[in-house]
Amino acid sequence: MSGERRTDQATLDRALALLDHELAGLRLDQPLKIRAVGGYAMLKHGMRTDPDRALTADIDSLTEDYSRQVKEAIALVGEKLGIDRAWLNNDAAADEDFGGAGYTALKVDAHWQDMPAGLPALANIDMAMADVPTLTRMKIAAVEDSYLSDRAQDLPDLHELLEHQGITTFAQFARAYPDPDAEHARARSIVKGMLSPQRRTGSLASALGRQDNGPVSGTAAAANAASSTTLAASSTAGSPDPDELLSTGAIASAAAGADPDTVDELSDEALLSGFDDPYTDSGADDPLDGLYSSADYSSADHRGDDYYY
């Protein structure tokens, strides 16, 4: 919803209470179903706490399109509060021709949880929100397709979701969010750069004990060679398998008495070389080129008019 007015979660909570009152007069057969995703759900999970980030344009609900009467009630509440008329919408769902909300929920393996304490009692609304892994899978898909839109908020959101889960290496990301059908090659390439050892504290060089660009220790070299050998074998058969890479690196390093943290860094380094950016390789114009060219990533560098969703 690029360009719409942005608001805070307290105002949206009030909008829900007013909508609940409006729905009472519609005498619906069953409570209105809301399955919150997107920025509002992130706020409810305790993310986007920075004052510059604690806004969103709407409540995205991964549900089928609401009826005309319900949409009119939503618009009326928006007018009363001075927020967008479509402050609650079903835009996160695929078009009905492509399976609708049910298809989208299946694709992202959606799981739901109760809303946190603090919302007013809602007699005419059945509300839940996506759990953090579901939000992450949706953001991965959004980043994959971000070159088709101006949604500059998706990548910083994904970065914060990964931080929230303690995911700091690409190896951890690959284990938690596998992509067996290579549907998100571009997004994974972007995450690869975002989580590369050179761009976080405790870099590969530090893990290997390098000083002043000195040589890698014999222990680290042996483990790295083992991981590289496995990567080469895996690449011949197809995409590299993270578990296989980690196991091989762990065996080699354990035999040499390496530090477990070094094992993870080495395996991460091997994984990084196994995924190519289809945009970089093809020479296509990618609007996210250079986004992670600096060593220090800061979401503050990527704030803009279309940031809050």
FILO-457465 format. One line per 4 residues: number of its first residue (from 1); their letters; for each residue x, y, z of N, C-alpha, C. Coordinates in nm, 3 decimals, m for minus. Example, Ala and Ser with C-alpha at 12.3 -4.5 7.8 and 13.67 -1.06 7.14 Angstrom:
% residues 2
1> as> 1.319:m0.569:0.780:1.230:m0.450:0.780:1.320:m0.330:0.780; 1.285:m0.225:0.708:1.367:m0.106:0.714:1.290:0.003:0.787
This chain:
% residues 309
1> msge> 0.083:m0.120:0.000:0.000:0.000:0.000:0.087:0.125:0.000; 0.168:0.137:m0.102:0.264:0.249:m0.111:0.193:0.383:m0.111; 0.244:0.475:m0.027:0.194:0.611:m0.029:0.081:0.637:0.070; 0.021:0.534:0.134:m0.087:0.555:0.227:m0.034:0.613:0.358
5> rrtd> m0.128:0.669:0.435:m0.091:0.724:0.564:m0.044:0.613:0.657; 0.056:0.645:0.738:0.112:0.547:0.829:0.067:0.580:0.970; 0.055:0.478:1.053:0.008:0.499:1.188:0.076:0.402:1.283; 0.050:0.418:1.412:0.111:0.331:1.511:0.013:0.221:1.550
9> qatl> 0.064:0.122:1.623:m0.019:0.008:1.656:m0.131:0.044:1.753; m0.111:0.143:1.838:m0.216:0.182:1.932:m0.339:0.232:1.857; m0.318:0.310:1.751:m0.430:0.359:1.671:m0.499:0.245:1.599; m0.422:0.149:1.549:m0.482:0.035:1.481:m0.557:m0.054:1.581
13> dral> m0.508:m0.064:1.703:m0.581:m0.139:1.805:m0.717:m0.072:1.832; m0.716:0.061:1.837:m0.842:0.132:1.857:m0.935:0.112:1.738; m0.878:0.109:1.619:m0.960:0.085:1.499:m1.027:m0.052:1.506; m0.957:m0.149:1.556:m1.016:m0.283:1.571:m1.135:m0.279:1.667
17> alld> m1.121:m0.206:1.777:m1.231:m0.195:1.873:m1.352:m0.127:1.811; m1.329:m0.020:1.733:m1.440:0.048:1.667:m1.503:m0.042:1.560; m1.421:m0.116:1.488:m1.474:m0.208:1.388:m1.559:m0.316:1.453; m1.516:m0.365:1.568:m1.593:m0.466:1.640:m1.733:m0.413:1.671
21> hela> m1.741:m0.286:1.707:m1.871:m0.224:1.735:m1.955:m0.215:1.608; m1.893:m0.176:1.497:m1.966:m0.164:1.370:m2.016:m0.301:1.323; m1.934:m0.403:1.343:m1.973:m0.537:1.297:m2.094:m0.590:1.374; m2.112:m0.546:1.496:m2.226:m0.593:1.575:m2.358:m0.559:1.505
25> glrl> m2.360:m0.445:1.437:m2.481:m0.405:1.367:m2.504:m0.480:1.237; m2.401:m0.549:1.186:m2.415:m0.623:1.060:m2.474:m0.762:1.081; m2.474:m0.807:1.205:m2.528:m0.939:1.238:m2.469:m1.049:1.148; m2.336:m1.057:1.149:m2.266:m1.158:1.070:m2.296:m1.298:1.122
29> dqpl> m2.290:m1.396:1.032:m2.314:m1.535:1.072:m2.206:m1.586:1.167; m2.086:m1.532:1.153:m1.973:m1.572:1.237:m1.878:m1.455:1.252; m1.793:m1.456:1.354:m1.700:m1.345:1.373:m1.612:m1.323:1.249; m1.573:m1.200:1.227:m1.485:m1.167:1.115:m1.347:m1.225:1.142
33> kira> m1.295:m1.298:1.046:m1.164:m1.362:1.063:m1.053:m1.268:1.020; m0.959:m1.245:1.110:m0.839:m1.166:1.079:m0.718:m1.250:1.115; m0.627:m1.267:1.019:m0.501:m1.338:1.042:m0.388:m1.240:1.004; m0.339:m1.172:1.105:m0.248:m1.060:1.082:m0.109:m1.106:1.040
37> vggy> m0.058:m1.042:0.936:0.079:m1.063:0.889:0.140:m0.924:0.869; 0.262:m0.919:0.816:0.321:m0.790:0.781:0.365:m0.707:0.901; 0.370:m0.575:0.880:0.424:m0.484:0.979:0.350:m0.485:1.111; 0.218:m0.493:1.108:0.141:m0.493:1.232:0.176:m0.616:1.316
41> amlk> 0.188:m0.731:1.253:0.225:m0.852:1.326:0.366:m0.840:1.384; 0.457:m0.780:1.308:0.593:m0.760:1.360:0.591:m0.671:1.484; 0.511:m0.566:1.481:0.498:m0.480:1.597:0.448:m0.558:1.718; 0.351:m0.644:1.697:0.294:m0.722:1.806:0.392:m0.825:1.859
45> hgmr> 0.490:m0.863:1.778:0.595:m0.955:1.823:0.708:m0.880:1.894; 0.694:m0.750:1.908:0.797:m0.672:1.977:0.910:m0.625:1.888; 0.890:m0.629:1.758:0.991:m0.578:1.664:0.951:m0.439:1.616; 1.039:m0.378:1.535:1.019:m0.241:1.490:1.004:m0.146:1.609
49> tdpd> 1.089:m0.159:1.708:1.079:m0.077:1.827:1.142:0.061:1.811; 1.230:0.075:1.714:1.289:0.206:1.687:1.175:0.303:1.652; 1.174:0.424:1.710:1.067:0.519:1.681:1.046:0.544:1.531; 1.153:0.539:1.455:1.140:0.560:1.311:1.084:0.438:1.239
53> ralt> 1.076:0.324:1.312:1.029:0.200:1.250:0.892:0.159:1.303; 0.845:0.222:1.411:0.726:0.174:1.480:0.597:0.224:1.417; 0.590:0.216:1.286:0.472:0.258:1.212:0.440:0.156:1.104; 0.315:0.153:1.065:0.275:0.066:0.954:0.155:0.129:0.886
57> adid> 0.133:0.096:0.762:0.024:0.158:0.687:m0.110:0.092:0.716; m0.107:m0.036:0.760:m0.233:m0.110:0.766:m0.216:m0.238:0.845; m0.324:m0.312:0.856:m0.321:m0.449:0.905:m0.346:m0.539:0.786; m0.244:m0.614:0.747:m0.259:m0.711:0.638:m0.315:m0.840:0.696
61> slte> m0.424:m0.889:0.641:m0.485:m1.013:0.688:m0.478:m1.120:0.580; m0.417:m1.232:0.613:m0.407:m1.342:0.518:m0.537:m1.423:0.523; m0.641:m1.362:0.470:m0.775:m1.421:0.465:m0.837:m1.387:0.331; m0.945:m1.456:0.299:m1.014:m1.428:0.173:m1.074:m1.288:0.176
65> dysr> m1.102:m1.235:0.059:m1.152:m1.099:0.044:m1.280:m1.079:0.127; m1.286:m0.969:0.198:m1.402:m0.940:0.281:m1.521:m0.897:0.195; m1.640:m0.910:0.250:m1.761:m0.872:0.178:m1.771:m0.720:0.164; m1.860:m0.676:0.078:m1.878:m0.533:0.056:m1.919:m0.464:0.186
69> qvke> m2.009:m0.524:0.263:m2.055:m0.464:0.388:m1.940:m0.447:0.487; m1.857:m0.549:0.496:m1.744:m0.543:0.589:m1.645:m0.436:0.544; m1.618:m0.428:0.414:m1.526:m0.325:0.363:m1.579:m0.185:0.391; m1.711:m0.168:0.382:m1.769:m0.037:0.411:m1.752:m0.002:0.559
73> aial> m1.767:m0.102:0.646:m1.748:m0.078:0.789:m1.602:m0.043:0.818; m1.509:m0.111:0.751:m1.366:m0.082:0.767:m1.337:0.061:0.723; m1.391:0.102:0.609:m1.369:0.237:0.557:m1.426:0.342:0.651; m1.543:0.315:0.708:m1.606:0.409:0.801:m1.517:0.433:0.923
77> vgek> m1.462:0.327:0.977:m1.372:0.338:1.092:m1.248:0.419:1.054; m1.196:0.393:0.935:m1.080:0.468:0.889:m1.107:0.617:0.883; m1.225:0.653:0.834:m1.262:0.795:0.825:m1.276:0.857:0.964; m1.333:0.783:1.057:m1.351:0.834:1.193:m1.217:0.863:1.260
81> lgid> m1.118:0.780:1.235:m0.988:0.793:1.300:m0.887:0.872:1.217; m0.923:0.907:1.096:m0.831:0.982:1.011:m0.716:0.898:0.959; m0.740:0.768:0.943:m0.638:0.680:0.887:m0.687:0.629:0.752; m0.610:0.547:0.687:m0.647:0.500:0.555:m0.778:0.422:0.558
85> rawl> m0.860:0.441:0.457:m0.989:0.371:0.452:m0.970:0.219:0.443; m0.858:0.177:0.386:m0.830:0.033:0.374:m0.726:m0.008:0.478; m0.741:0.041:0.601:m0.644:0.012:0.708:m0.643:m0.137:0.744; m0.749:m0.208:0.710:m0.755:m0.354:0.723:m0.788:m0.409:0.586
89> nnda> m0.703:m0.496:0.533:m0.724:m0.545:0.397:m0.671:m0.687:0.381; m0.702:m0.744:0.267:m0.660:m0.882:0.235:m0.554:m0.884:0.125; m0.479:m0.776:0.110:m0.384:m0.765:m0.001:m0.270:m0.866:0.007; m0.245:m0.923:0.124:m0.135:m1.020:0.138:m0.166:m1.153:0.071
93> aade> m0.294:m1.178:0.044:m0.334:m1.305:m0.017:m0.317:m1.300:m0.169; m0.290:m1.415:m0.227:m0.283:m1.425:m0.372:m0.420:m1.397:m0.433; m0.422:m1.354:m0.558:m0.549:m1.336:m0.627:m0.627:m1.467:m0.628; m0.759:m1.455:m0.630:m0.842:m1.575:m0.628:m0.811:m1.667:m0.746
97> dfgg> m0.773:m1.609:m0.859:m0.739:m1.690:m0.976:m0.616:m1.776:m0.951; m0.536:m1.739:m0.851:m0.415:m1.813:m0.819:m0.425:m1.885:m0.684; m0.547:m1.907:m0.640:m0.567:m1.987:m0.519:m0.603:m1.909:m0.394; m0.595:m1.776:m0.398:m0.637:m1.695:m0.286:m0.554:m1.714:m0.161
101> agyt> m0.615:m1.679:m0.048:m0.545:m1.683:0.081:m0.503:m1.824:0.118; m0.586:m1.922:0.083:m0.552:m2.060:0.117:m0.423:m2.105:0.051; m0.405:m2.067:m0.074:m0.282:m2.103:m0.145:m0.161:m2.034:m0.084; m0.176:m1.904:m0.053:m0.065:m1.830:0.007:m0.027:m1.891:0.141
105> alkv> m0.126:m1.922:0.223:m0.099:m1.981:0.355:m0.027:m2.115:0.341; m0.066:m2.193:0.241:m0.001:m2.322:0.218:0.143:m2.303:0.172; 0.166:m2.207:0.083:0.300:m2.184:0.030:0.399:m2.141:0.139; 0.352:m2.063:0.234:0.442:m2.015:0.340:0.432:m2.100:0.466
109> dahw> 0.357:m2.212:0.458:0.340:m2.300:0.575:0.299:m2.218:0.696; 0.189:m2.143:0.681:0.147:m2.047:0.782:0.104:m2.114:0.912; 0.154:m2.060:1.022:0.112:m2.101:1.156:0.071:m1.975:1.233; m0.031:m1.991:1.317:m0.091:m1.876:1.383:m0.082:m1.888:1.534
113> qdmp> m0.080:m1.775:1.601:m0.079:m1.774:1.746:m0.171:m1.664:1.796; m0.208:m1.674:1.925:m0.297:m1.575:1.984:m0.230:m1.438:1.987; m0.314:m1.337:1.984:m0.264:m1.201:1.996:m0.214:m1.179:2.138; m0.112:m1.094:2.155:m0.062:m1.066:2.290:m0.163:m0.986:2.371
117> aglp> m0.143:m0.984:2.501:m0.232:m0.908:2.588:m0.227:m0.760:2.552; m0.338:m0.693:2.575:m0.341:m0.549:2.549:m0.450:m0.508:2.453; m0.494:m0.600:2.367:m0.603:m0.568:2.276:m0.734:m0.562:2.354; m0.826:m0.474:2.313:m0.958:m0.474:2.377:m1.033:m0.602:2.342
121> alan> m1.130:m0.637:2.422:m1.211:m0.756:2.395:m1.284:m0.737:2.262; m1.280:m0.838:2.176:m1.340:m0.832:2.043:m1.445:m0.942:2.032; m1.571:m0.905:2.043:m1.679:m1.005:2.041:m1.713:m1.051:1.900; m1.686:m0.966:1.800:m1.726:m0.996:1.663:m1.609:m1.018:1.569
125> idma> m1.492:m1.035:1.627:m1.370:m1.056:1.547:m1.294:m1.175:1.602; m1.258:m1.266:1.512:m1.172:m1.381:1.545:m1.033:m1.347:1.494; m0.943:m1.310:1.586:m0.814:m1.256:1.544:m0.697:m1.339:1.595; m0.600:m1.360:1.508:m0.474:m1.425:1.542:m0.365:m1.362:1.456
129> madv> m0.239:m1.390:1.490:m0.129:m1.336:1.410:m0.031:m1.445:1.373; 0.041:m1.423:1.265:0.139:m1.519:1.219:0.253:m1.529:1.319; 0.308:m1.651:1.336:0.425:m1.664:1.420:0.548:m1.612:1.345; 0.660:m1.601:1.415:0.779:m1.540:1.356:0.832:m1.618:1.234
133> ptlt> 0.841:m1.752:1.239:0.886:m1.824:1.119:0.796:m1.799:0.997; 0.665:m1.789:1.019:0.574:m1.760:0.907:0.603:m1.622:0.849; 0.620:m1.523:0.935:0.653:m1.389:0.889:0.784:m1.389:0.812; 0.879:m1.470:0.858:1.009:m1.477:0.790:0.994:m1.537:0.652
137> rmki> 0.920:m1.645:0.640:0.901:m1.707:0.508:0.831:m1.611:0.413; 0.736:m1.534:0.463:0.668:m1.436:0.378:0.763:m1.326:0.333; 0.852:m1.283:0.423:0.947:m1.179:0.386:1.052:m1.230:0.289; 1.091:m1.356:0.301:1.184:m1.414:0.204:1.121:m1.408:0.065
141> aave> 0.994:m1.447:0.056:0.924:m1.442:m0.073:0.911:m1.299:m0.123; 0.887:m1.205:m0.031:0.875:m1.064:m0.071:1.007:m1.009:m0.122; 1.116:m1.044:m0.056:1.248:m0.999:m0.101:1.280:m1.059:m0.238; 1.240:m1.183:m0.259:1.263:m1.248:m0.389:1.202:m1.166:m0.501
145> dsyl> 1.084:m1.109:m0.477:1.011:m1.037:m0.581:1.023:m0.886:m0.568; 1.111:m0.838:m0.482:1.115:m0.694:m0.453:1.156:m0.611:m0.573; 1.225:m0.670:m0.670:1.265:m0.593:m0.788:1.144:m0.556:m0.873; 1.028:m0.619:m0.847:0.907:m0.589:m0.922:0.829:m0.474:m0.860
149> sdra> 0.869:m0.427:m0.743:0.795:m0.322:m0.674:0.890:m0.223:m0.609; 0.830:m0.124:m0.540:0.912:m0.026:m0.469:0.907:m0.050:m0.318; 0.884:m0.174:m0.277:0.868:m0.205:m0.136:1.005:m0.214:m0.067; 1.058:m0.098:m0.035:1.192:m0.091:0.023:1.198:m0.144:0.166
153> qdlp> 1.082:m0.169:0.230:1.080:m0.212:0.369:1.107:m0.361:0.387; 1.092:m0.442:0.283:1.096:m0.586:0.300:1.233:m0.637:0.347; 1.339:m0.585:0.290:1.472:m0.633:0.328:1.509:m0.595:0.471; 1.490:m0.470:0.515:1.515:m0.440:0.655:1.428:m0.523:0.750
157> dlhe> 1.303:m0.550:0.710:1.217:m0.636:0.793:1.275:m0.776:0.804; 1.321:m0.831:0.694:1.380:m0.965:0.697:1.504:m0.966:0.785; 1.585:m0.861:0.772:1.705:m0.850:0.856:1.668:m0.853:1.004; 1.562:m0.779:1.042:1.523:m0.775:1.182:1.462:m0.908:1.228
161> lleh> 1.387:m0.973:1.142:1.329:m1.103:1.176:1.439:m1.207:1.203; 1.543:m1.206:1.122:1.653:m1.299:1.144:1.727:m1.267:1.274; 1.749:m1.140:1.300:1.811:m1.100:1.425:1.728:m1.145:1.544; 1.597:m1.130:1.533:1.504:m1.166:1.640:1.516:m1.315:1.675
165> qgit> 1.548:m1.397:1.574:1.561:m1.542:1.595:1.703:m1.585:1.628; 1.795:m1.489:1.635:1.933:m1.522:1.665:2.007:m1.585:1.548; 1.958:m1.564:1.427:2.022:m1.617:1.308:2.127:m1.517:1.261; 2.253:m1.556:1.273:2.363:m1.465:1.240:2.454:m1.517:1.130
169> tfaq> 2.436:m1.643:1.086:2.519:m1.698:0.979:2.429:m1.756:0.870; 2.486:m1.765:0.751:2.408:m1.822:0.642:2.382:m1.971:0.664; 2.472:m2.038:0.731:2.450:m2.180:0.762:2.326:m2.197:0.848; 2.310:m2.112:0.948:2.191:m2.117:1.033:2.066:m2.087:0.951
173> fara> 2.075:m1.987:0.865:1.961:m1.952:0.780:1.922:m2.068:0.690; 2.021:m2.132:0.629:1.994:m2.243:0.537:1.927:m2.360:0.608; 1.967:m2.384:0.732:1.904:m2.492:0.808:1.761:m2.457:0.846; 1.739:m2.334:0.889:1.606:m2.294:0.936:1.507:m2.272:0.823
177> ypdp> 1.557:m2.226:0.708:1.469:m2.192:0.596:1.524:m2.252:0.466; 1.515:m2.384:0.453:1.565:m2.450:0.331:1.482:m2.411:0.210; 1.542:m2.425:0.095:1.475:m2.391:m0.031:1.502:m2.503:m0.132; 1.444:m2.622:m0.110:1.478:m2.738:m0.191:1.447:m2.722:m0.339
181> daeh> 1.348:m2.639:m0.373:1.310:m2.621:m0.513:1.370:m2.495:m0.575; 1.461:m2.432:m0.503:1.530:m2.311:m0.552:1.431:m2.204:m0.598; 1.326:m2.183:m0.520:1.226:m2.081:m0.553:1.272:m1.940:m0.513; 1.367:m1.932:m0.423:1.407:m1.803:m0.369:1.558:m1.782:m0.382
185> arar> 1.611:m1.810:m0.499:1.755:m1.800:m0.521:1.805:m1.657:m0.502; 1.729:m1.562:m0.551:1.771:m1.422:m0.539:1.771:m1.378:m0.393; 1.663:m1.410:m0.321:1.654:m1.371:m0.180:1.766:m1.435:m0.099; 1.797:m1.560:m0.129:1.904:m1.629:m0.056:2.039:m1.566:m0.085
189> sivk> 2.058:m1.523:m0.208:2.182:m1.455:m0.242:2.196:m1.325:m0.164; 2.086:m1.253:m0.149:2.087:m1.127:m0.074:2.115:m1.154:0.074; 2.049:m1.257:0.129:2.074:m1.293:0.269:2.218:m1.337:0.287; 2.270:m1.408:0.188:2.410:m1.450:0.192:2.502:m1.331:0.212
193> gmls> 2.479:m1.223:0.138:2.561:m1.104:0.154:2.537:m1.037:0.288; 2.412:m1.037:0.331:2.377:m0.973:0.457:2.443:m1.041:0.577; 2.455:m1.174:0.570:2.509:m1.251:0.682:2.650:m1.301:0.658; 2.716:m1.250:0.555:2.849:m1.299:0.524:2.944:m1.270:0.640
197> pqrr> 3.042:m1.357:0.663:3.133:m1.339:0.778:3.204:m1.205:0.776; 3.232:m1.151:0.658:3.303:m1.025:0.650:3.218:m0.908:0.698; 3.088:m0.929:0.712:2.998:m0.820:0.746:2.938:m0.835:0.885; 2.998:m0.913:0.970:2.948:m0.922:1.106:3.064:m0.937:1.203
201> tgsl> 3.041:m0.906:1.328:3.142:m0.919:1.431:3.181:m1.065:1.444; 3.308:m1.091:1.466:3.352:m1.231:1.472:3.366:m1.283:1.331; 3.437:m1.212:1.245:3.449:m1.249:1.104:3.528:m1.378:1.088; 3.530:m1.427:0.966:3.604:m1.549:0.937:3.751:m1.532:0.971
205> asal> 3.806:m1.416:0.940:3.948:m1.395:0.969:3.975:m1.406:1.119; 3.886:m1.347:1.200:3.905:m1.354:1.344:3.888:m1.496:1.394; 3.788:m1.567:1.339:3.763:m1.704:1.383:3.881:m1.794:1.355; 3.952:m1.766:1.245:4.066:m1.849:1.209:4.195:m1.804:1.277
209> grqd> 4.188:m1.694:1.353:4.305:m1.649:1.425:4.404:m1.575:1.338; 4.358:m1.519:1.222:4.448:m1.441:1.138:4.485:m1.310:1.207; 4.604:m1.266:1.188:4.648:m1.136:1.236:4.735:m1.071:1.130; 4.701:m0.945:1.099:4.778:m0.871:0.997:4.785:m0.948:0.866
213> ngpv> 4.669:m1.007:0.829:4.660:m1.081:0.702:4.757:m1.199:0.698; 4.787:m1.255:0.814:4.877:m1.370:0.819:4.810:m1.495:0.766; 4.882:m1.605:0.756:4.828:m1.728:0.701:4.726:m1.793:0.794; 4.639:m1.874:0.736:4.541:m1.949:0.813:4.614:m2.062:0.885
217> sgta> 4.569:m2.091:1.008:4.634:m2.198:1.084:4.614:m2.332:1.015; 4.701:m2.429:1.047:4.690:m2.561:0.986:4.557:m2.627:1.018; 4.507:m2.611:1.140:4.379:m2.669:1.180:4.267:m2.613:1.096; 4.262:m2.480:1.081:4.156:m2.417:1.003:4.167:m2.454:0.857
221> aaan> 4.290:m2.460:0.807:4.309:m2.495:0.666:4.257:m2.636:0.638; 4.282:m2.728:0.731:4.235:m2.865:0.712:4.083:m2.871:0.709; 4.020:m2.797:0.803:3.874:m2.797:0.807:3.817:m2.731:0.684; 3.879:m2.623:0.640:3.830:m2.552:0.521:3.843:m2.640:0.397
225> aass> 3.953:m2.713:0.389:3.972:m2.803:0.276:3.865:m2.911:0.275; 3.831:m2.963:0.392:3.727:m3.066:0.400:3.593:m3.012:0.354; 3.559:m2.890:0.400:3.433:m2.829:0.358:3.432:m2.802:0.208; 3.545:m2.754:0.154:3.552:m2.724:0.012:3.537:m2.850:m0.072
229> ttla> 3.598:m2.960:m0.025:3.586:m3.086:m0.096:3.441:m3.132:m0.101; 3.372:m3.120:0.013:3.232:m3.159:0.017:3.148:m3.071:m0.073; 3.177:m2.940:m0.072:3.103:m2.847:m0.157:3.119:m2.883:m0.303; 3.241:m2.916:m0.344:3.265:m2.952:m0.484:3.185:m3.076:m0.521
233> asst> 3.183:m3.174:m0.432:3.109:m3.298:m0.460:2.959:m3.271:m0.466; 2.912:m3.188:m0.372:2.770:m3.158:m0.368:2.727:m3.078:m0.489; 2.812:m2.984:m0.532:2.777:m2.900:m0.647:2.766:m2.983:m0.773; 2.846:m3.090:m0.783:2.839:m3.176:m0.900:2.703:m3.244:m0.908
237> agsp> 2.649:m3.281:m0.791:2.521:m3.351:m0.788:2.403:m3.256:m0.783; 2.425:m3.130:m0.754:2.316:m3.034:m0.742:2.351:m2.929:m0.638; 2.248:m2.875:m0.570:2.271:m2.772:m0.470:2.341:m2.831:m0.350; 2.433:m2.755:m0.289:2.504:m2.805:m0.172:2.409:m2.828:m0.056
241> dpde> 2.433:m2.933:0.020:2.349:m2.966:0.133:2.413:m2.910:0.260; 2.345:m2.819:0.331:2.404:m2.756:0.448:2.447:m2.855:0.555; 2.360:m2.955:0.582:2.393:m3.051:0.687:2.518:m3.131:0.652; 2.532:m3.166:0.522:2.649:m3.242:0.480:2.776:m3.158:0.496
245> llst> 2.764:m3.031:0.457:2.880:m2.943:0.471:2.918:m2.927:0.618; 2.819:m2.906:0.702:2.847:m2.887:0.843:2.907:m3.012:0.905; 2.853:m3.129:0.868:2.904:m3.254:0.925:3.048:m3.277:0.885; 3.079:m3.256:0.757:3.215:m3.279:0.710:3.312:m3.184:0.776
249> gaia> 3.275:m3.054:0.783:3.361:m2.957:0.849:3.380:m2.991:0.996; 3.273:m3.039:1.060:3.282:m3.072:1.202:3.375:m3.189:1.225; 3.368:m3.291:1.138:3.454:m3.408:1.153:3.600:m3.369:1.140; 3.630:m3.293:1.035:3.769:m3.254:1.012:3.821:m3.167:1.126
253> saaa> 3.738:m3.073:1.171:3.783:m2.982:1.275:3.793:m3.051:1.409; 3.699:m3.141:1.438:3.703:m3.213:1.564:3.830:m3.298:1.573; 3.866:m3.358:1.459:3.987:m3.441:1.458:4.111:m3.357:1.487; 4.106:m3.231:1.445:4.221:m3.144:1.465:4.208:m3.060:1.592
257> gadp> 4.097:m3.078:1.666:4.078:m3.005:1.789:4.039:m2.860:1.769; 3.964:m2.830:1.662:3.928:m2.691:1.633:3.816:m2.644:1.724; 3.807:m2.513:1.739:3.701:m2.450:1.816:3.568:m2.466:1.741; 3.457:m2.503:1.812:3.327:m2.521:1.745:3.283:m2.397:1.669
261> dtvd> 3.315:m2.277:1.723:3.275:m2.155:1.653:3.344:m2.144:1.519; 3.469:m2.191:1.514:3.543:m2.189:1.388:3.477:m2.280:1.287; 3.427:m2.394:1.334:3.359:m2.489:1.245:3.241:m2.423:1.178; 3.161:m2.351:1.257:3.043:m2.288:1.200:3.082:m2.181:1.098
265> elsd> 3.185:m2.103:1.128:3.231:m2.000:1.035:3.282:m2.062:0.906; 3.358:m2.171:0.918:3.413:m2.236:0.799:3.303:m2.293:0.712; 3.206:m2.360:0.778:3.094:m2.416:0.703:3.015:m2.306:0.636; 2.996:m2.194:0.707:2.924:m2.080:0.651:2.996:m2.028:0.527
269> eall> 3.130:m2.019:0.536:3.208:m1.970:0.422:3.191:m2.061:0.302; 3.189:m2.194:0.327:3.171:m2.288:0.217:3.033:m2.274:0.155; 2.932:m2.256:0.240:2.796:m2.240:0.189:2.782:m2.115:0.104; 2.849:m2.008:0.147:2.837:m1.882:0.075:2.879:m1.897:m0.070
273> sgfd> 2.980:m1.979:m0.094:3.030:m1.994:m0.231:2.941:m2.083:m0.315; 2.839:m2.143:m0.253:2.756:m2.237:m0.326:2.630:m2.179:m0.386; 2.604:m2.050:m0.364:2.483:m1.988:m0.415:2.520:m1.867:m0.498; 2.469:m1.861:m0.619:2.500:m1.752:m0.710:2.381:m1.659:m0.720
277> dpyt> 2.406:m1.533:m0.744:2.301:m1.434:m0.764:2.263:m1.433:m0.912; 2.141:m1.476:m0.945:2.102:m1.482:m1.087:2.104:m1.346:m1.154; 2.087:m1.238:m1.076:2.086:m1.105:m1.135:2.228:m1.060:m1.166; 2.319:m1.085:m1.072:2.458:m1.048:m1.095:2.515:m1.127:m1.211
281> dsga> 2.486:m1.258:m1.214:2.542:m1.343:m1.318:2.488:m1.309:m1.457; 2.362:m1.268:m1.464:2.302:m1.241:m1.595:2.329:m1.098:m1.643; 2.376:m1.012:m1.550:2.399:m0.873:m1.586:2.273:m0.790:m1.585; 2.161:m0.848:m1.532:2.035:m0.775:m1.528:2.043:m0.660:m1.428
285> ddpl> 1.960:m0.560:m1.449:1.958:m0.444:m1.361:1.882:m0.478:m1.234; 1.952:m0.490:m1.125:1.891:m0.527:m0.997:1.887:m0.403:m0.908; 1.767:m0.358:m0.867:1.758:m0.235:m0.787:1.824:m0.246:m0.651; 1.855:m0.368:m0.606:1.919:m0.384:m0.475:2.070:m0.398:m0.486
289> dgly> 2.125:m0.383:m0.607:2.270:m0.391:m0.624:2.339:m0.291:m0.532; 2.441:m0.337:m0.462:2.521:m0.249:m0.379:2.462:m0.222:m0.243; 2.345:m0.280:m0.212:2.281:m0.253:m0.085:2.368:m0.293:0.032; 2.443:m0.404:0.014:2.529:m0.451:0.121:2.676:m0.436:0.084
293> ssad> 2.708:m0.332:0.010:2.847:m0.313:m0.030:2.931:m0.262:0.086; 2.869:m0.197:0.184:2.944:m0.147:0.299:2.951:m0.254:0.406; 3.058:m0.249:0.485:3.078:m0.351:0.587:2.975:m0.341:0.698; 2.929:m0.222:0.728:2.837:m0.203:0.839:2.698:m0.175:0.786
297> yssa> 2.608:m0.274:0.799:2.470:m0.257:0.754:2.390:m0.185:0.862; 2.310:m0.090:0.823:2.221:m0.023:0.917:2.087:m0.003:0.851; 1.980:m0.051:0.918:1.848:m0.034:0.858:1.813:0.114:0.843; 1.878:0.199:0.920:1.850:0.342:0.909:1.888:0.396:0.772
301> dhrg> 1.980:0.326:0.703:2.023:0.371:0.571:1.917:0.348:0.465; 1.813:0.270:0.500:1.717:0.229:0.398:1.575:0.269:0.434; 1.563:0.376:0.509:1.430:0.426:0.540:1.381:0.514:0.426; 1.252:0.511:0.401:1.200:0.592:0.293:1.049:0.602:0.303
305> ddyy> 0.989:0.668:0.209:0.845:0.690:0.212:0.767:0.561:0.206; 0.823:0.458:0.144:0.752:0.331:0.128:0.797:0.226:0.227; 0.856:0.272:0.335:0.921:0.179:0.426:0.825:0.108:0.519; 0.718:0.175:0.564:0.638:0.125:0.673:0.517:0.047:0.622
309> y> 0.522:m0.086:0.640:0.411:m0.172:0.596:0.380:m0.271:0.706
